[in-house]
Amino acid sequence: MYLENIKGPQDVKSLQRKDLQVLANEVRTALLQKLNRHGGHIGLNLGMVEATIALHYVFDSPMDKMVFDVSHQSYCHKLLKGGS
C-alpha cells in the first residue's frame, strides 16, 4: 500500500515509475470509497488521477503551483499532499 504512506508530494517522487500505476489504483479506490460515503463528482476526480500523480512526480509541489479547472479535479491532489 503506497497511498497510506504518502504524507506529502515528496513521497510521490520517492516512488519508482513502475509503482505509480499501483498508486493510481489505490487513489481511485480511496476516491470511490470517500465519494460513495459523502457524495461528489466521480468522473472529474477519476479522470485526473494519472495527471495529478504525474504533476506531483515531475514538479516540485508546493513550490510549483498547480491550478485546477474546478475543485472536483483536486481531490486526488488533496490525497497526495497528505489530506484525507
Backbone hydrogen bonds in HBPLUS format (Angstrom, degrees):
<---DONOR---> <-ACCEPTOR-->    atom                        ^
c    i                          cat <-CA-CA->   ^        H-A-AA   ^      H-
h    n   atom  resd res      DA  || num        DHA   H-A  angle D-A-AA Bond
n    s   type  num  typ     dist DA aas  dist angle  dist       angle   num
A0005-ASN N   A0002-TYR O   2.91 MM   3  5.43 150.4  1.99 115.9 125.4     1
A0006-ILE N   A0003-LEU O   3.06 MM   3  5.19 163.9  2.09 109.3 114.4     2
A0011-ASP N   A0008-GLY O   2.96 MM   3  5.68 149.0  2.06 121.0 129.1     3
A0012-VAL N   A0009-PRO O   3.05 MM   3  5.31 135.9  2.25 104.1 115.8     4
A0013-LYS N   A0009-PRO O   3.41 MM   4  6.85 154.0  2.48 147.9 153.9     5
A0015-LEU N   A0012-VAL O   3.15 MM   3  5.59 159.8  2.19 111.8 118.0     6
A0019-ASP N   A0016-GLN O   2.87 MM   3  5.37 149.1  1.96 115.1 124.9     7
A0020-LEU N   A0017-ARG O   3.18 MM   3  5.40 158.3  2.23 107.5 114.0     8
A0023-LEU N   A0019-ASP O   3.06 MM   4  6.39 158.8  2.11 150.1 156.2     9
A0024-ALA N   A0020-LEU O   2.88 MM   4  6.14 153.1  1.95 143.3 150.8    10
A0025-ASN N   A0021-GLN O   2.98 MM   4  6.26 155.5  2.04 146.0 151.6    11
A0026-GLU N   A0022-VAL O   2.99 MM   4  6.30 155.5  2.06 149.3 156.3    12
A0027-VAL N   A0023-LEU O   2.85 MM   4  6.11 155.4  1.91 154.1 161.1    13
A0028-ARG N   A0024-ALA O   2.95 MM   4  6.20 162.0  1.98 149.8 154.3    14
A0029-THR N   A0025-ASN O   3.04 MM   4  6.27 161.1  2.07 147.0 151.9    15
A0030-ALA N   A0026-GLU O   2.94 MM   4  6.17 162.2  1.97 148.6 153.6    16
A0031-LEU N   A0027-VAL O   2.82 MM   4  6.04 160.3  1.86 155.1 160.7    17
A0032-LEU N   A0028-ARG O   2.90 MM   4  6.10 165.9  1.92 154.1 157.7    18
A0033-GLN N   A0029-THR O   2.99 MM   4  6.19 157.0  2.05 148.9 155.2    19
A0034-LYS N   A0030-ALA O   2.97 MM   4  6.17 167.1  1.99 152.3 155.6    20
A0035-LEU N   A0031-LEU O   2.82 MM   4  5.91 168.8  1.83 157.1 160.8    21
A0036-ASN N   A0032-LEU O   2.93 MM   4  5.82 143.2  2.06 136.1 145.8    22
A0037-ARG N   A0033-GLN O   3.19 MM   4  6.40 148.4  2.29 141.3 148.6    23
A0038-HIS N   A0034-LYS O   2.87 MM   4  6.02 164.7  1.89 155.4 160.0    24
A0039-GLY N   A0035-LEU O   2.72 MM   4  4.57 138.7  1.89 123.1 130.7    25
A0046-LEU N   A0042-ILE O   2.93 MM   4  6.13 171.1  1.94 167.8 169.8    26
A0047-GLY N   A0043-GLY O   2.96 MM   4  6.02 151.3  2.05 149.7 157.7    27
A0048-MET N   A0045-ASN O   3.15 MM   3  5.42 150.8  2.24 105.1 113.6    28
A0052-THR N   A0048-MET O   2.85 MM   4  5.81 160.0  1.89 151.9 157.1    29
A0053-ILE N   A0049-VAL O   2.98 MM   4  6.21 163.4  2.01 156.1 161.0    30
A0054-ALA N   A0050-GLU O   2.88 MM   4  6.03 160.9  1.92 150.0 155.5    31
A0055-LEU N   A0051-ALA O   2.93 MM   4  6.19 154.2  1.99 145.2 152.3    32
A0056-HIS N   A0052-THR O   3.03 MM   4  6.28 160.7  2.07 150.2 154.5    33
A0057-TYR N   A0053-ILE O   2.88 MM   4  6.04 140.9  2.04 144.2 156.1    34
A0058-VAL N   A0054-ALA O   2.93 MM   4  6.04 152.5  2.00 152.2 157.7    35
A0059-PHE N   A0055-LEU O   2.87 MM   4  5.65 159.3  1.91 146.0 152.8    36
A0063-MET N   A0060-ASP O   2.84 MM   3  5.62 107.7  2.37 128.5 141.6    37
A0064-ASP N   A0060-ASP O   2.68 MM   4  5.30 164.2  1.71 133.2 138.8    38
A0073-GLN N   A0070-VAL O   3.02 MM   3  5.76 158.1  2.07 121.4 127.2    39
A0074-SER N   A0071-SER O   2.97 MM   3  5.26 161.6  2.00 112.3 118.4    40
A0078-LYS N   A0074-SER O   2.93 MM   4  6.26 152.4  2.01 152.3 160.1    41
A0079-LEU N   A0075-TYR O   3.05 MM   4  6.40 150.5  2.14 146.6 154.0    42
A0080-LEU N   A0076-CYS O   2.98 MM   4  6.28 155.3  2.04 150.9 157.8    43
A0081-LYS N   A0077-HIS O   2.94 MM   4  6.14 127.7  2.22 144.6 157.7    44
A0083-GLY N   A0078-LYS O   2.76 MM   5  5.07 139.5  1.92 175.5 164.3    45
A0082-GLY N   A0079-LEU O   3.27 MM   3  5.45 159.3  2.32 104.7 108.8    46
